[in-house]
Every structure is written in structure tokens, then in C-alpha cells.
Amino acid sequence: MKHGIVKARDLAEAFPGSASSRSQLIRRLVDRNLLARLPESPRSYRLRLDTGPMALAVIAQLEELGFIPAIMREAI
């Protein structure tokens, strides 16, 4: 993994099974806006936190851990 970019084979441990089943799981994550394909490399993916359903959970966890500055906490 380089700079948050993964390829399907990098996800083999997280998604065991055949390459075909892994590809189907990745497609579902892309469809749910959890992963985004990179335009320059269609088989490379990046975690999506801008509009995906995980965004609020990640922000809440970062806030709980003290990683969100006070000025931003007031805006949330």
C-alpha cells in the first residue's frame, strides 16, 4: 500500500477467497461509496471518506481520540 492506495491483491488477506469473489466485494464497496477507483489506474482504490457512510463514524472516532481541533469541533 502506498499513500492509502490499494490494489485488489493487497486486499487478499481482508477478503479471502478467489480473485473473482474479491473483485465482487470490491465492486460492492465502490458502489456503496466506501472505495473509489483511481482514474489513472482503474484497478487501484482509495478509501472514500468524503461522502461515504463511514465518514461520520471516522470523524466521531477522531474527535473522541482528540485529533479534531476545537475550532473544527464547533463546526461539527
Residue pairs with C-beta under 8 A, 6 or more apart in sequence:
1 10
4 46
4 47
5 38
5 44
5 45
5 46
6 44
6 45
6 46
7 43
7 44
7 45
8 19
8 22
8 23
8 26
8 43
8 45
9 19
11 22
11 26
12 22
15 21
15 22
15 25
15 26
26 35
26 45
29 35
29 45
30 36
30 37
30 45
32 52
32 53
33 48
33 51
33 52
33 53
34 47
34 48
34 52
34 53
34 54
35 45
35 46
35 47
35 48
36 45
36 46
36 47
36 48
37 43
37 44
37 45
38 44
38 45
38 46
47 54
49 55
49 58
59 68
59 76
62 68
63 73
63 76
68 76
